Amino acid sequence: MIQQDVTIRPATMADKEACLALLGALREGNTEGSLAEGAAETYDLLVDSERGGIRVADRDGVVLGIATVSFNVAIRYGGTYGQLEELFVSPDARGLNAGARLVQATIDAAREAGCAEMGLYLVTGRTEHNKPFYEKLGFTTIGDEMRQPL
């Protein structure tokens, strides 16, 4: 198969079930388990949203990948910045450049929304092996993340 077999496009409400299934697969193996309560409602908020967006990799009407981006506000940027939140490509679409194209689509969405920068987090022991992939797409390492559950 060639790259042209996969279309990158904004997600729609019709894609919801397929996207949630892919995100559930992304979380498999996490101590957090399945999708968080409210995931379906959050999907609804991100479709056609000013706060972010969802992009999908589609082949013949089948969603094979998903990337979500949020637009956050920070004084240090004098406005908004983009954050790649989730990226998952089905094993059926690996090798088709769908992941890189999905990330680029989120970057393009952030740029169109007027974001000053695009960021993402790699989690030690879980996603840090993806660092070379993101470096090829122009990302550089700056600091570490800390979180507190609320």
N, C-alpha and C positions, 0 to 999 in steps of 0.2 A: 504494500500500500504506500501511497505517496502522501505528502503533507496536504495536498489540495483536497484530499478526501475528507478532511476535518475542517469545519467552519468554526471560527471563534465569533461569538455574538453575545449580546446582553441576554441574561436569563429572563424568562417570563414566568407568569404564574403557572402555566402549563408544565414547566420544568420542575416544579417544586418537589414532587415525590422523588424523581430521579436524583435531584441535587441533594436532598436530605439523605438518601440512601448512600450516595458517594461520601458525604461528610461523616456518616456513621461508620463507613469503612475506614476513613482517615483516623477516626478515634479508636478503632479496634486495637486492643493491646494496651490502651491507656488505663491507668488506675481509675480514671474518671468514668470509665464505662461508655455507655451509649450517649447519644446526643443529649445535651442539657435540656431541662425543662424550658419551654419557651422558644426552642429552636425554630419551630414552624412559624411562629409569630415574628421572629427576628428575620427570617427569610422574607416574609411579606413586607417588612419595613425597608429592606435593602433593595427590593425590586423597584427600579425607577426612583431612587431616593437621592435627596440632596446630601445625605450623610454617608453615602458610599455606593457600592454596587456589586453585582454578581455577574461574572462572565462565565460562559460555558463553552466547552469544546463539543461540537455536535457533528455526528456522522450519520447521515440518512435518518435524521429525526431521533437518534439515540444520543443521550448526553453521556459523554465519555470522560469529561473532566470539568472541574469547577475551580474558580478562583474568586475570592471575595476581597474587597477593599473597603476600608473605612476612611472617612475624611474627618480628621480631628483638628481642633483649634489649639494653638499654642502661641503665647506671647512671643517666644523666641523666634518664631517664624513670621510674626506680624500677620498671622492669619492661619490658613489651613495647611496641613500636611497629610499625605496618604500613608496608609498602613496596610500592607498585604496581610490579611488575617488568616485565610485558609487557601491551600492549594492542594488539590488531589486529582490525579489522573488515573483512570482505570488501567489495570494491566493490559487490557485489550488495545489501548491507545498509546502505550509507551513505545518510544522510538519514532513517533510521528511528529515530533517537535511540538506537541500540543501544550506541554507544560511551559515551555519558553514563550509560546505564543499567548497563553493565558496570562502569564506574568506581564508581558508587554501590553496586553489589553488593559490590565489594571493600572499600569504606569500611564498609558494614554488617557484613561478615565481621570486619573488624579491630575494630570497636566491640564485637561479640559476644565476641571473644576477649580483651577487656579491654585493648586497645591504647590508649595515651595520645595517640597522634598518628598521622597517615597522611602518608606522603611519597612523592615520586617524583623522578626525575632527568630533565631535558631535556638532550639532547646538542647542543652547539653545532654548527651546520651540518647536523644531521640531524633533530632533533625539536623544536628551539626554536620553530618556527612553530606548535606546538600550545599554546603558553603561554596565549593567550586562551581556548581551550577549557577548560583546567584552571582558569583564574581564574573562569570562569563556574560551575565546580563547587565553588568555595570555597577553592582552593589559593592560597597566596601565595609569592613568591620569597624564599628565605633562603639566601644564600651560593652557593657552587659546589661541585662534586664533584671529587675527585682519586682516581685509582685506580693500583694497581700489580698487574700480572699475577703470579700465584704459580705 
